[in-house]
Amino acid sequence: MKVYSLKKVQERELVPGGKVKFVHSDAMTLAFWTFKAGSPLPEHAHPHEQILTVMEGSVEFTIDGETESIEAPASIIIPPNAVHSGTCRTDCLLIDAFNPRREDFAALDA
Amino acid sequence: MKVYSLKKVQERELVPGGKVKFVHSDAMTLAFWTFKAGSPLPEHAHPHEQILTVMEGSVEFTIDGETESIEAPASIIIPPNAVHSGTCRTDCLLIDAFNPRREDFAALDA
């Protein structure tokens, strides 16, 4: 049985103020993020479909030029190749789900 | 922007002691579960790959005849068509991620 004990998974500060732990299956990646208030989620895009769930906190989020204020608990659907960015208005706990899996992030753990 | 405010998503008691809210993208389904201590996760299988994350609580979980005790926070990889079941030893908060999306669950919300 493949189990990721999240206390033992390596945490990385991949963006300033944002620390993440990854879980990978064959088809998906989950990313468990903690962000400090004021941390930016830099603008980017990727071919993976993404569901971003705000478990705790408040995020101002932009997809393809449309901006909304999102309060936990909420999930945001990010289509493939959509340009997205944001700012954490408070300390935040976020969980991303990606399909297909993020080979770029999996390579960090290899 | 497609946002699911989870306080507004319909909650369903799909198994005794287990209540769930669903979020669907084109390729994935997320299921946000609360279970009461002692609730069974009945044995079943499906062609979807699944990552089950135990956010809070303790679960005894079986995949294809192999049983482990899982303490939060932890993620369990469930391969397509694997037979899986479990029991919540405490009150639990679980999040499932599925690929492809669960059309059977999406039909409940249609």
Interface residues (C-beta under 8 A of the other chain):
Chain A: M1 K2 V3 Y4 S5 L6 K7 V23 S25 D26 A27 M28 L30 F32 E49 I51 T53 F61 I63 E66 E68 I70 E71 P73 A74 S75 I76 I77 P79 I95 A97 N99
Chain B: M1 K2 V3 Y4 S5 L6 K7 V23 S25 D26 A27 M28 L30 F32 E49 I51 T53 F61 I63 E66 E68 I70 E71 P73 A74 S75 I76 I77 P79 I95 A97 N99
